[in-house]
Amino acid sequence: MTASPTPTTRITATPAARKAVTALRAARGAPVMFVQSGGCCAGSTPMCFPDGEFITGDVDILLGDIDGSPFYIDKRLDEAWHQDVFLLDVADGAPEDFSLPAGDDQHFVTLSPACVTTGREGS
């Protein structure tokens, strides 16, 4: 009998992002999920929703999870960016559109060579 392959996790997070996810889940009393938006680079922030609020489909792939919070990306976007690993972090400023905040006047950001947020050195 062969062992099942271990799923590859292609998303990781800074300590600041992990702290923000933990605080957000605790404040809401419910899990959250992330969906990577498609703009590059100003509109490339991940969207954070209550878990299950964003309906994923056949074109969405699971990159992994951050402490139990799933992180999805559109398959075509993933293919276009050609990234092995993405890094979730936080940045100052209000979140875009309908995304949940990462904290008081903070939002989540995705860092990768394809989408670098200027002025971010990591947290």
Phi, psi and omega in degrees: 000131180263149179284147176291143179295142177285131179300140179277129176262122183248013176232136176227175184215149174287162175304322179296320179291318178299318178297318180295319179296315179299315180295319180295315178297319180294316181294323181276338184068025183203157179288161177234168178223160178238144174227121181288124178283164190263353181287156175217123006247337182296326181262027186260017180286146176285146176265133179249126182232160167303140183304128180091351181289326176266121182277117178272157181224197183296338182271355180261135177241147180273118178280336184148201177217157176251105179048047178089000178257110184294149181232117184248155173217146175295135183304318181293322177294317179300317179294322181291324182278335177052048181254135177285319184219141174248153180238121177273133179219182175237155178217159178289148178114155181293151177290158179276153172048238186258012183290143173289149181285160176270355182159189178296116180052042176225155177222162177278147175226152175251128179251135176195163177301331181285331181224092180262130177271120184299139176085000181261126176251007185092158181246000000 
